[in-house]
Amino acid sequence: MKFGIIFYAVLGLLALFTGIYLLQYFFILSIIFFIGAFINGVFIHKEYNIHKKDAIEYDEKTIPDEVIVKYSQSGRIIAIAAYSIFVILGLFFLSVFKFQFNGTVIFILLVLTGFIGYFVFKIILEIKKISKIMISIDGKGIQIENRPKYLWNEIQLEKIIVKHLVSRESKNDYRPEIN
């Protein structure tokens, strides 16, 4: 338990001190390291919560009538922070860029603008996923994302398919096993 927390704390402190050091040279670049320190803080919180909840046992009385599984909030926060790093890198390269309009400069400007636009779009998609429901299970049936609900009486012949894939160069034959 303590190793993961210590590891992320050391990485977070390194990122924080690097960001503070870079404040005097490149403000935009230092923000990337502050975001890295923030991401490590989220990892520390996640690691602490995982180990804190290890001893929880469930019985039938504590299970709710409906189980709703949403996208991980910490995962979305980490993805947004990571995409923000790429947006900041694109803005940094735009701010350092010398504008002398010729064919190469216009091409690089378009690539950088597309790079920034792509990651802004990814950030918007991640923000929309924060409150989105992945799976909803209740007494009537199961619903996956925005698809219609599958009622329990309509689900038939449910089976788990297991395939053992072996490369063709191996001595064993390729035989999928179906349960």
N, C-alpha and C positions, 0 to 999 in steps of 0.2 A: 504494500500500500504506500509506504513512505517513499519508495524509490521513484515512482512515477511523479509524485508531487514534487519531490526534490529536483528531479530532472527538468520538469517544466518550469519550476521556480528559477533554476539557474539559467535556463534559456531565456526566460522572460526578463530577468535582471540584465543579462548581456544585451538583449535587444533594447531595453530601456536606456541603459547607459550609452549604447551606441547612438541611439536617437538623440539623447541629450548632447553628446559630443558633436554630432552633425548639425545641431541647431545653429552653430556659429558659422557653418559653411554653406549648407544647402537646406533651407527650411522644408522645402517640398520633399526632399529625399529623407529627411529625419522623420517625417510623418509615417513612412513605411515601417520604420523600426518601432514606432509607438504602436502601430497596428499589430505588429508581431508580438509586442509585449502584451497587448490586450488579448490576442488569440491564446497566448500561453496562460493568461489568467482564466480564460474560459476552460481550457484543458485542465487546469488545476481544480477548478470548481467541479467539472465533470468527473474527474478521478476521485475526488473526495466523496461526491454523492454516490458513485458506484460502490465504493467500499463501505459507506455508511449504511446502505440498503441491503447488504449481503445477507443479513440474518432474518429478513422478513419472510414469514411463512403465511401462506394463504389457505383459508378454509372456505367452504361453500357460502357461508354467511357474509363474507366480505366481498364476494364477487358481485359487481353491479348487474342490473338487468340488461344494460347495453354497454358494450366495450367499444370505445372510439380510439383509434390509433391515428395520431397526427404525425406530420413530419417533425423531426427532432429540431427543437428551437436552437439548441447549441450548435447543431450541424449547420443550420441556416445562418446563424450569426458568424460562424467561422467561414462559410462560403462567401458571405457578403464582404467580410473583412479581407479575404484573399482576393476577391475581384476588385475591391477598392485599391489594393496594392497595385494591380495592373493599370487601373485608371490613373493613379498618381504617377506611375512610371511613364505612361503616355504623356501626361501633362508636363512632367519634368523634361522629357525629350523635346516637347513642343516649345517650352520656355527657353531651352538652351539653343534651339535651332536658329541659325542665321538665315534670314529671309532674303534671298536673291532669286527672284522668280525666273526659273528656267525649267525645262522638262523634268529633270531629275528631282528638283526641289518640290515641284508640284506633285510628283508621284509619291515621294516620301511623306509629304503633307497629307495626301489622301490616305495612305496606308496608316499613318498615325491616327488620323481622325476616325478611320474605320475600326482600328484597334480599340480606341477609347469608346466609341459608340457600341461596339460588341459587348464590352464588359459592363457598360452602363445598362444595356439591355438585360444581361445576365443578372445584375443586381436587382433590377425591377422584378424579374421572374422569381428570384429567391425571396423577395419581400412578399410576393403574392402567395408563396408556398407556406409561409409561417403559420397561417391559420387554416390551411387546407387539410381536410380529412383524407387519410390514405385508405383506411379500412374501418367499417362500422359493422359490428356483429351484435345481433339481438335475438330474441326469441322467434322472430318472424323469418329472419334470413341473414344474408351477408351482402354488404354493398362495398364495392371497391371503387374508390374515388368518385367520379361523377357518373358512373355507369348505373344502369337500373339495378334495383335490388333483386338478388337471386333468393327466392323463397326456398325454405328447407324442403318442402314437399316436391319442388321442381328439380332438385339436385339428385341425380341418379348416377350409379356406377362410378362413384368417386374412387380413384386409385392414385397411388403414388408411383411415379415412374422413375426408376433408377437406372442410369446407364453407366456402365464402366467403359470408358473410352481408352483404348490402347493404341499406340501408334503402329502404323503398318510395318515399321522396321523391327518391331519386337517379336519375340518368339511366340507370344500368345495371339490368338485370333481376336478379331474385333467382334465381340458378341455383346450386344446390349442386354441387360438383365431387366425384366419388367416384373414388378411386384403388383 
